[in-house]
Amino acid sequence: MALGIFKLPGVAFITGAGGTGIGAAVARGFARSGCVHLAITDLNPQTLAQTKSAILSVNPRAQVLTREGDVTSESFVKSFTAEIVARFSRLDYSVHCAGILGASLRTHEAPLAEYERVVGVNWKGVWLVSRAALAQMLVQEPLDAHPGQRGAVVNIASQLGLVARPTASIYCASKAAVINMTRSDAIDYSQDGIRVNCVCPGVIETPMTTGSTEVTERLRPAIDIAPMRRMGTPEEVADAVLFLCSSQASFIQGHALVVDGGYTIN
Ligand SMILES: NC(=O)c1ccc[n+]([C@@H]2O[C@H](COP(=O)([O-])OP(=O)(O)OC[C@H]3O[C@@H](n4cnc5c(N)ncnc54)[C@H](O)[C@@H]3O)[C@@H](O)[C@H]2O)c1
């Protein structure tokens, strides 16, 4: 088994973990970092099962709790979080990767249903999962490996929470909301030994960006104007997530870590 550079004992909860995107890379990264208790969820049960197999191929002794569900459902988020705690007794890392891009529209063209769909997953979903995870972290003691830390939350925002792009107002706003919710939660939970940070990926090669030619073409200018002029990999984002969860990031709080090949420095 190839070992990661971070030591992440305890229990990890990852949303949007199905498939070949960022959440799945985060899940595999936790397994490489010595995490043997993982709870993963996604809308798609088939791709979720693939991630479970990938985790077990990293570490056959890993215990993987999987449940298909929708992060916009309060009852699903509550019941799955309760199941994680019932099974593993605690929750040390909560990483919120479920997200959707939405249609390419200017504001006056967008139906209300599109707003509700994108904001529902990207913001309400992250809020619901944060709320459930933080409530559990508050009532547990730190692990020996992370003295002073009851838990770590990492939200996946986007470079588009910091800068804007044409015809993406709903997505951009949903990701800006995640960044500022991260900061606000970081302030509120510092006193409890909980760190809350987010990662802002640039254009990353995942099903979200390569699933249709229309989307890939839409994103092409963003790739071309970033200094590194390529898509990032899900693993490059996962490494930033694992770092923020680790003891090496013990004084990093409320940060929005950009992983974008330089896009936002232009
Ligand atoms: N790929 C990029 O270029 C990029 C850039 C910036 C930010 N992001 C963000 O990174 C996160 C992961 O995206 P990705 O690129 O890995 O995409 P992806 O499509 O590969 O993965 C997203 C996963 O979320 C799941 N999902 C969608 N709606 C859900 C819901 N309601 N409930 C539960 N699961 C749901 C999907 O089934 C999918 O497996 C998203 O929040 C996305 O906005 C991605």
The ligand as an SDF file (V2000), in Angstrom:
LIG
                    3D

 44 48  0  0  0  0  0  0  0  0999 V2000
  -14.0370   19.8980  -11.3410 N   0  0  0  0  0  0  0  0  0  0  0  0
  -13.8000   21.1840  -11.2290 C   0  0  0  0  0  0  0  0  0  0  0  0
  -13.2380   21.8250  -12.1420 O   0  0  0  0  0  0  0  0  0  0  0  0
  -14.1860   21.9190   -9.9830 C   0  0  0  0  0  0  0  0  0  0  0  0
  -13.7090   23.2250   -9.8250 C   0  0  0  0  0  0  0  0  0  0  0  0
  -14.0480   23.9270   -8.6850 C   0  0  0  0  0  0  0  0  0  0  0  0
  -14.8390   23.3360   -7.7320 C   0  0  0  0  0  0  0  0  0  0  0  0
  -15.2910   22.0820   -7.9070 N   0  0  0  0  0  0  0  0  0  0  0  0
  -16.1490   21.5280   -6.8650 C   0  0  0  0  0  0  0  0  0  0  0  0
  -15.6070   20.3170   -6.3970 O   0  0  0  0  0  0  0  0  0  0  0  0
  -16.6590   19.4900   -5.9040 C   0  0  0  0  0  0  0  0  0  0  0  0
  -16.5040   18.1110   -6.5170 C   0  0  0  0  0  0  0  0  0  0  0  0
  -16.6980   18.2400   -7.9140 O   0  0  0  0  0  0  0  0  0  0  0  0
  -16.0930   17.1990   -8.9660 P   0  0  0  0  0  0  0  0  0  0  0  0
  -15.4000   17.9910   -9.9870 O   0  0  0  0  0  0  0  0  0  0  0  0
  -15.3920   16.1010   -8.2740 O   0  0  0  0  0  0  0  0  0  0  0  0
  -17.4400   16.7210   -9.6280 O   0  0  0  0  0  0  0  0  0  0  0  0
  -18.0820   15.2780   -9.8200 P   0  0  0  0  0  0  0  0  0  0  0  0
  -19.2930   15.5140  -10.6280 O   0  0  0  0  0  0  0  0  0  0  0  0
  -17.0640   14.3190  -10.2820 O   0  0  0  0  0  0  0  0  0  0  0  0
  -18.4530   14.8740   -8.3260 O   0  0  0  0  0  0  0  0  0  0  0  0
  -19.5090   15.4440   -7.6490 C   0  0  0  0  0  0  0  0  0  0  0  0
  -20.2500   14.3250   -6.9640 C   0  0  0  0  0  0  0  0  0  0  0  0
  -21.3140   14.9100   -6.2080 O   0  0  0  0  0  0  0  0  0  0  0  0
  -22.4280   14.0570   -6.3230 C   0  0  0  0  0  0  0  0  0  0  0  0
  -23.6600   14.8110   -6.0840 N   0  0  0  0  0  0  0  0  0  0  0  0
  -24.2330   15.7410   -6.8800 C   0  0  0  0  0  0  0  0  0  0  0  0
  -25.3700   16.1810   -6.3290 N   0  0  0  0  0  0  0  0  0  0  0  0
  -25.5180   15.5190   -5.1510 C   0  0  0  0  0  0  0  0  0  0  0  0
  -26.4920   15.5370   -4.1380 C   0  0  0  0  0  0  0  0  0  0  0  0
  -27.5750   16.3260   -4.2250 N   0  0  0  0  0  0  0  0  0  0  0  0
  -26.3250   14.7390   -3.0580 N   0  0  0  0  0  0  0  0  0  0  0  0
  -25.2480   13.9250   -2.9800 C   0  0  0  0  0  0  0  0  0  0  0  0
  -24.2850   13.8580   -3.9170 N   0  0  0  0  0  0  0  0  0  0  0  0
  -24.4300   14.6460   -4.9850 C   0  0  0  0  0  0  0  0  0  0  0  0
  -22.3680   13.5110   -7.7520 C   0  0  0  0  0  0  0  0  0  0  0  0
  -23.0950   12.3160   -7.8940 O   0  0  0  0  0  0  0  0  0  0  0  0
  -20.8730   13.3450   -7.9540 C   0  0  0  0  0  0  0  0  0  0  0  0
  -20.4240   12.0410   -7.6660 O   0  0  0  0  0  0  0  0  0  0  0  0
  -17.9610   20.2060   -6.2580 C   0  0  0  0  0  0  0  0  0  0  0  0
  -18.4260   20.9100   -5.1350 O   0  0  0  0  0  0  0  0  0  0  0  0
  -17.5360   21.1800   -7.3390 C   0  0  0  0  0  0  0  0  0  0  0  0
  -18.3750   22.3100   -7.3880 O   0  0  0  0  0  0  0  0  0  0  0  0
  -14.9870   21.3460   -9.0020 C   0  0  0  0  0  0  0  0  0  0  0  0
  1  2  1  0
  2  3  2  0
  2  4  1  0
  4  5  1  0
  4 44  2  0
  5  6  2  0
  6  7  1  0
  7  8  2  0
  8  9  1  0
  8 44  1  0
  9 10  1  0
  9 42  1  0
 10 11  1  0
 11 12  1  0
 11 40  1  0
 12 13  1  0
 13 14  1  0
 14 15  2  0
 14 16  1  0
 14 17  1  0
 17 18  1  0
 18 19  2  0
 18 20  1  0
 18 21  1  0
 21 22  1  0
 22 23  1  0
 23 24  1  0
 23 38  1  0
 24 25  1  0
 25 26  1  0
 25 36  1  0
 26 27  1  0
 26 35  1  0
 27 28  2  0
 28 29  1  0
 29 30  1  0
 29 35  2  0
 30 31  1  0
 30 32  2  0
 32 33  1  0
 33 34  2  0
 34 35  1  0
 36 37  1  0
 36 38  1  0
 38 39  1  0
 40 41  1  0
 40 42  1  0
 42 43  1  0
M  CHG  2   8   1  16  -1
M  END
$$$$
